[in-house]
Amino acid sequence: MDVALASLAFAVAAFCAGVMGFAIQRGATCTVAAMEEIVNKRSSRRLQSLAEASLWVAGGLLVAQALHLLPAMPPGYPLNRWTVLGGALLGVGAYVNGACVFGAIARFGSGEWAYLVTPLGFYLGCLSVGPLFAAAPHLKLAVGSPVLQAPTWVALLFLLFAGWRLARPLRDGVRVRDALASRIWSPHAATTVIGIAFVLMLLLVGAWAYTDVLAELARGMAASLAARCLLLLALLAGAIWGGWTAGRFRSTRVTAAQLLRCLGGGVLMGWGSLLIPGGNDGLILVGMPLLWPYAWVAFLAMCASIVAALLAHKAWIRPH
């Protein structure tokens, strides 16, 4: 019976991973795209939607804790200079790659096959970070997350917010079914689905981010490797299905320049991820919802480095 329940839990978790991939594709959730929107359109809509994903995860954790369903949570880490450097490298790598680790999944799901090299580059970056950066080993914080120390009534406030947020399409005269069936989702709709799916996965199989799997594999520490790789395949399959059904899927020819860009961007993001530690998927869906300062600072450093790269590129191509 326990084996059957475990198999059912994993099947549901794999479905949630596929839903996450589908939502990442449909909503084009990407930190690089969010920074491009700020620089080019003076709008922060995508950035706000990424922050909302963290809010959904934090609220889901509070509700799970109130119901005594919360599994062991990942620890926090100190905030130091390596955090800032890692965040900056993560941003530069995402800029070189043309997409963050979320965006790379969406681009792959659209038939841009070169982005399959990004995880390889990330893995190679995790392998090579030790000889290049003399960073001290990450010490886990002894204190627990401030979010999980919140009183129960905060979970009730989140449930009120969730009810208001989910009912918003109905108040605006739009059916939820029609909104989800549309070919392109709003960033807020996509990140809401990502946040909910991630919380369900966390309750079923524990905290999971595909960049963490690659980082642990590079260090020879990956537990339940086969199962976690299956979740990664489900994530990719969901992204491809999202691209296909949205009419975005266009099989593109892979060039040497694209491969080098994706490989190099992946390596830089791998370096940054181990220095922080954590990729931007883990920061947004784990560290930031748990209100760990290192995660917020690393994400801000990532955003700042992407903006700096975008502004430098604009200044370089501007006619004199």
N, C-alpha and C positions, 0 to 999 in steps of 0.2 A: 504493500500500500504506500509506504514511504517513497519507494522508487517511482511509483506511478505519479504521486503528487509532485515529486521533484521534476519528473519529465514534463508534467503539465505546466509547472511553473516556468521551466525553461522555454517551452513552446510559446507561452504567453509573452515571456521576455523577448524572444526572437521576433514575435509579431510587433511588439512595441518598438524594437530596434528598426524594423522595416518601416513602421509609421514615422519614426524620427527621420529616416532617410527621405521618405516621401515629403515630409513637411519642410526639411532643409532645401529640397529641390524646388518645391512649389513656392516657397516664400523667399528664395534667394537670400537666406540669412548668412551674412558674411561680414566680418569686421572690416575688411578692406572696402567692401561696398558701402558700409556705414560711414566710413571716413571720407570716401569719395563723395557721398551725398552731402556731408558737412562742408567740404571744401568747394564743391562745384555748385551746389544748390542751396547752401546755407540752411539746410534742414537736418534735424537730428532724429527723424522718425525711425530710421533703422536702428540707431544706437539705443533709443528708448525701448524698442522692441526686444533687443538683446538683454537690456536690464530687466525687462518684464519676465523674460525666461527665468532669470535668477529669482525673481520674486515668486513665481509659481513653484519653483523647487523649494524655496525656503518655507512657503506656506504649506506645501505638501508634507515636508518634514515635520512641521509643527503639529499638523493633524495626525500624522502617523504616530508621533510621540504621545499625543493625548490618548490615542487608542491602543498604546503599548504594542505597536507593530514595527517600531523603528529598529533596524539592524545596527550593528556597530558602524560608526561613522569614521571616515578618513580623518587623520590628525591634521592639525595646523602646523605651520612652519614659521620660523622667525622672519622678520622683515630686515633685510640688510642690503648691501650694495649689489650683491649677486642677484637679488630679486629685481632690482631696477635694470641691471644689465641684461638679465634674462628676458625681461619684458620687452626691452628695446630690440634685442635680437629676434624675438618672436615676431615683432612688428615688421622689421626689415625683411625677415624671411617671408612673411605673408605678402609683403609688397612685391618682392622679387618673384614669388610664386604666382602672383596675380590673384590670390585668394588665400584666406585663412584655412584652418583645417576643416571648418564647416563648409566654407565655400568650395574647397577642393572636392568634397563629396558631391556638391551640387553640379560642379563643372563636369565631373566624371559621369554623373547621371544624365548629362546632356549630350554625351557621346564624345566629349573631349578626352580621348584616351590617354593623352600625355599626363593627365593628372593622376593616373595610377602610379606614376613614378614618385609622386610627392610622399606617400607613406614610406617608400624605400629610402628616399633622401632623409626623411625624419629618423628612420631607424639607423642609418649610417651616421647621422649627426649625434644620436644618443651613444653610439659606439665610440665616437672620436672625441667626445667632450672632455673626458678625463685628462688625456695628454695635453690638451690645448688650454684648459682653464684649471688653475690650481685652486679650485673652490673647496672650502671645507665641507665635510659631509653634512647633510641636512639633519639638524636635530629636531625631533618632534616636540611640539609644545606640550607641556604637562597639563595645561588647563583645557577645559572643554569649550566647545563653540558657544558664544554668547546667545546665538539663536536658540539653541536647545536648552538654555537656562531661562527662557521666557516663560511667563505664567500661561496657564491654559487659555485664559480669555483672549490672548493674542491669536490663537488658532481659530477662535470663534470669529474674530474680526476678519481673518483671512477668508473664512467661509462666506462671510457677507460680501467681501470684495469679489470672490470667485463667482458667486451668484449674480452680482451686478455685471461683472465682465462678460459672463457667458450669455446673459440675457440682453446685452447691448444690441446685437444684430436684430433681435426681435423688436426692440424699442425703435430701432431705425427703420423698421418696415422691411427688413431683409431676412428671409428664411435662412436658418443655420445650414440646412441641407444645400441650398443654392450657393451659399458662401463657400462651403467646403468643396462643392462640385465644380466651382469655377476653375478655369485653367491656371490662373495665377492668383495665389493667396496674398493677402496683405502681410507685411512683416509681423504685425501683432498677432494675426491668426496663426501664422506658422510657429512663432516662438511660444505661443500658448500651448499648442499641440506638442511641441518639443519638450516643454517643461513638464507637462502632465505625463507624457510617455516615459520621460526619464525617471520621474518619481516612481512610477509603477515598476520599471526595471530595477530601480534601486531596492525596492521592497522585495522583489522576487529573487534577484541574483546578486544584490549588492551594488555599490557604486561602480560605474563602468564608463570609461571614456576610451575611445579606440587609440588615442595617442598614449594613454597610460599603458595599454597592452604592448605597444611598440617599445616604449621606454623600458618596461620591465623585461621584455624579451631580450633587449640589447644588454641588460645587466644580468641575464640568466636567472631572473627572479619571477617570471610570469607563472602564476598559479592557474590551474584550470585552463590551460592554453587552448586546447581544442574547442572547448565550449565558448570561450571568448572570441576565438577566430570565427566561429559560426555566427556569433552576434554581429561581428564586423561584416561578414558576407550578407547577413540580413539587412544591415544598414545600407550597403551598396546596392542590393537588389531593390530596396525601397526607393532609393534615389533614382535608379534607372527607370523604375515603373512610374515615378513621378514625372520624370522628363518625357517619357513616352506618351503618357496620357495628357500631358500639358501641351504637346506638340512642339516641345523644345528639343527633342532628341534628334541630333544631326551628327552622324558618324563623321568625324573630322580626320583628315590626314595628319599623322604625327610627324613633326619635323625635328631635326636635331636641336634647333634653337629652343623649341618648346620643351624638349626633354631636359636640356641643360638648365633651363630656367626653373622647371619644376623640381629637378634633383637638387639644385643649389638652394632654392627656397626651402625645400624640405630639410636639408642639412642645417640651415640657419635656425629654422624653427625647432629642430631637435636639440641644438645647442641651448637655445633659450629655454626650452621646456625643462631640461634637467637642471639648469641654473636656478629656476624659479622656486620649486619644481612645479610642473604642470603645463599642459598645452592650453590654448584658449578655450577649448571645449570643456576641459576639466575646471578651468578658472570660472567660467560662466555658470556651469551646472553643478559645481561642487564647492569650490573655495569661496566664491562671492556669496552664494546663498547662505553659507555658514558664517558669513561676516568675518572671515579671516583677513586681517589687514594686508598680509603679503599678497593675497589674490587680487585685491582691489588695486593696490599699487602697481602690481605687475601688469594688470589689464590696462591701467591708465598709461603706463610707460609704453605698452604695445601700441595703443591708439595714438599717442604723441609721436612715436617714431614713424608710423604710417602717414600721419598728416605731414610731418617734416619731409618725408620722401616725396609725397604728392606735390607739395609746394615747391620743392627743389626741382622736380621734373617740369612743372609749369614754368618756372623761371628759366629753365634751360632751353625750352622750346619756344619761349616767347620771342617774337621778332624784335630785333634791336633797331 
